[in-house]
Every structure is written in structure tokens, then in C-alpha cells.
Amino acid sequence: MIKDDAPNREAVEALIAAGYMVERFDEDPTLWRVNGEVMTGAELLNEAKQMGLMDG
């Protein structure tokens, strides 16, 4: 992960624990693939927050 990626790391861990498949997007390591959908780091955080997996 990128050095200052702590919020994203927390979101990734929460989403994986909830059964999501989460991985870095191969073509651009600043993007994420979540259950097959490509997301930015902000979208990843938003997804975890909307699912009630993170405070915010």
C-alpha cells in the first residue's frame, strides 16, 4: 500500500471482513477494484462508510 494509506487500509480491511473482494487495480495502483468495480480511494472510503463499516 502507499505510505499514507491508513484510512484506505482500514476501509479495505472492513470491506474484506464484510465479504467484499478488494484488490488494487492492476493498471493504476491508486485505484481499487471492489467486487469487480473500479474505485478511487475516496470512493472506497465512502463505500465502507455507507455500509456502516467505518465511522464518518
RODO-2510 file (C-alpha; in nm, 4 decimals, decimal comma):
residues 56
     n   res          X          Y          Z
     1     m     0,0000     0,0000     0,0000
     2     i     0,1006     0,3592    -0,0422
     3     k     0,2707     0,5137     0,2633
     4     d    -0,0140     0,7387     0,3886
     5     d    -0,2850     0,4879     0,3051
     6     a    -0,4089     0,4203     0,6610
     7     p    -0,7728     0,5272     0,6030
     8     n    -0,7849     0,3169     0,2865
     9     r    -0,6234     0,0244     0,4665
    10     e    -0,8910     0,0424     0,7355
    11     a    -1,1638     0,0559     0,4705
    12     v    -1,0105    -0,2376     0,2806
    13     e    -0,9924    -0,4477     0,5963
    14     a    -1,3515    -0,3606     0,6911
    15     l    -1,4843    -0,4398     0,3432
    16     i    -1,2957    -0,7706     0,3264
    17     a    -1,4295    -0,8662     0,6706
    18     a    -1,7796    -0,7941     0,5380
    19     g    -1,7238    -1,0326     0,2471
    20     y    -1,6181    -0,7918    -0,0277
    21     m    -1,3411    -0,8817    -0,2700
    22     v    -1,0969    -0,5880    -0,2615
    23     e    -0,7700    -0,5519    -0,4511
    24     r    -0,5517    -0,2863    -0,6099
    25     f    -0,6393    -0,2096    -0,9695
    26     d    -0,3507    -0,3514    -1,1761
    27     e    -0,3361    -0,0738    -1,4346
    28     d    -0,3291     0,2081    -1,1777
    29     p    -0,2202     0,1365    -0,8178
    30     t    -0,4034     0,4478    -0,6944
    31     l    -0,7319     0,2754    -0,7816
    32     w    -0,9100    -0,0196    -0,6198
    33     r    -1,1267    -0,2995    -0,7548
    34     v    -1,4153    -0,3745    -0,5178
    35     n    -1,6309    -0,6700    -0,6203
    36     g    -1,5220    -0,6022    -0,9782
    37     e    -1,5978    -0,2274    -0,9702
    38     v    -1,3076     0,0168    -1,0047
    39     m    -1,2990     0,2861    -0,7342
    40     t    -1,0759     0,5678    -0,6190
    41     g    -0,9526     0,5747    -0,2602
    42     a    -1,2233     0,8274    -0,1732
    43     e    -1,4929     0,6068    -0,3247
    44     l    -1,3536     0,3086    -0,1348
    45     l    -1,3788     0,5020     0,1928
    46     n    -1,7279     0,6204     0,1048
    47     e    -1,8407     0,2633     0,0310
    48     a    -1,7166     0,1421     0,3698
    49     k    -1,8857     0,4352     0,5452
    50     q    -2,2149     0,3845     0,3589
    51     m    -2,2135     0,0180     0,4571
    52     g    -2,1725     0,1240     0,8221
    53     l    -1,8330    -0,0433     0,8426
    54     m    -1,6476     0,2765     0,9373
    55     d    -1,7325     0,5885     1,1321
    56     g    -1,7569     0,9094     0,9433
***
